[in-house]
Amino acid sequence: MQTTPSPARSASRPLDGAQATEALRAVLEALDIPHAATTGDQATRDAILTERAGHAAVMLRGILGADPWPDVPWSVAYLRGQLAKHPAAGYRTWAERMAEITAASAS
């Protein structure tokens, strides 16, 4: 669903540059998770990424106009709280698998 900024955003106050940067960092934190090692691990990664992307989209919709008076610091903190509830864990990453292979070949 594509949302355009509401008139309330432009009529209120412009988005502070530091707040915008922090919001973008939080979105990157949500989406930039390690690649999976195997197809089975990828299914788990996909589920985690879908959950995290959904929370990031909600935050962005609010900041970009779905909320008439967006509170950017609160929105970023809320997103980070949701990310903590859905950590990028529970699957084997590509880096972990490569480390296993390296260790096995060294012994």
C-alpha positions as CSV (number, residue, x, y, z in Angstrom):
1,M,0.0,0.0,0.0
2,Q,1.5,3.3,-1.0
3,T,0.8,6.3,1.2
4,T,1.5,9.9,0.3
5,P,2.3,12.4,2.9
6,S,-0.8,14.1,4.2
7,P,-1.4,17.8,4.2
8,A,-1.0,17.7,8.0
9,R,2.7,16.8,7.6
10,S,3.5,19.7,5.4
11,A,1.3,22.1,7.4
12,S,2.9,21.1,10.7
13,R,6.6,21.2,11.0
14,P,9.3,19.9,8.7
15,L,11.1,16.7,9.6
16,D,14.3,17.5,11.5
17,G,17.4,16.2,9.7
18,A,18.8,14.4,12.8
19,Q,15.4,12.7,13.4
20,A,15.2,11.7,9.8
21,T,18.7,10.2,9.9
22,E,17.8,8.3,13.1
23,A,14.6,7.0,11.6
24,L,16.6,5.8,8.5
25,R,19.1,4.1,10.8
26,A,16.3,2.2,12.5
27,V,14.8,1.1,9.2
28,L,18.3,-0.1,8.1
29,E,18.6,-2.0,11.4
30,A,15.2,-3.6,10.7
31,L,16.0,-4.7,7.2
32,D,19.8,-5.4,7.1
33,I,19.9,-8.8,8.7
34,P,22.5,-11.5,7.9
35,H,21.9,-13.8,4.9
36,A,20.9,-17.4,5.6
37,A,23.2,-20.3,5.2
38,T,20.7,-22.8,3.7
39,T,17.2,-22.9,2.1
40,G,15.8,-24.0,5.4
41,D,17.5,-21.2,7.2
42,Q,16.2,-18.8,4.5
43,A,12.6,-19.7,5.4
44,T,13.2,-18.6,9.0
45,R,15.1,-15.5,7.8
46,D,12.2,-14.6,5.5
47,A,9.7,-14.8,8.4
48,I,11.8,-12.6,10.6
49,L,12.5,-10.1,7.8
50,T,8.7,-9.9,7.0
51,E,7.8,-9.1,10.6
52,R,10.6,-6.5,10.9
53,A,9.7,-4.9,7.6
54,G,6.1,-4.6,8.6
55,H,7.0,-2.7,11.8
56,A,9.4,-0.4,9.8
57,A,6.6,0.3,7.3
58,V,4.2,1.3,10.1
59,M,6.8,3.7,11.5
60,L,7.5,5.2,8.1
61,R,3.8,5.7,7.3
62,G,3.4,7.5,10.6
63,I,6.4,9.8,10.1
64,L,5.5,10.5,6.4
65,G,1.9,11.6,7.1
66,A,-0.4,9.0,8.4
67,D,-0.2,10.6,11.9
68,P,-1.2,14.3,12.0
69,W,1.5,15.2,14.6
70,P,4.2,12.5,14.3
71,D,6.5,12.0,17.2
72,V,9.6,10.8,15.4
73,P,11.8,9.9,18.5
74,W,8.8,7.9,20.0
75,S,8.3,6.2,16.6
76,V,11.9,5.2,16.3
77,A,12.0,3.9,19.9
78,Y,8.8,1.9,19.3
79,L,10.4,0.4,16.1
80,R,13.5,-0.6,18.0
81,G,11.4,-2.1,20.7
82,Q,9.6,-4.2,18.1
83,L,12.9,-5.2,16.6
84,A,14.1,-6.4,20.0
85,K,11.0,-8.6,20.2
86,H,11.8,-10.0,16.7
87,P,15.6,-10.4,16.7
88,A,17.4,-11.7,13.7
89,A,18.1,-15.0,15.4
90,G,17.0,-18.6,15.2
91,Y,18.7,-19.4,11.9
92,R,22.2,-20.2,10.7
93,T,23.8,-17.3,8.8
94,W,26.1,-17.5,5.8
95,A,29.0,-16.2,7.9
96,E,28.4,-18.8,10.5
97,R,28.4,-21.6,7.9
98,M,31.6,-20.3,6.3
99,A,33.2,-20.2,9.7
100,E,32.2,-23.9,10.3
101,I,33.7,-24.9,6.9
102,T,36.9,-23.0,7.6
103,A,37.2,-24.6,11.1
104,A,36.5,-28.0,9.7
105,S,39.1,-27.7,6.9
106,A,41.7,-26.4,9.4
107,S,41.5,-29.5,11.7
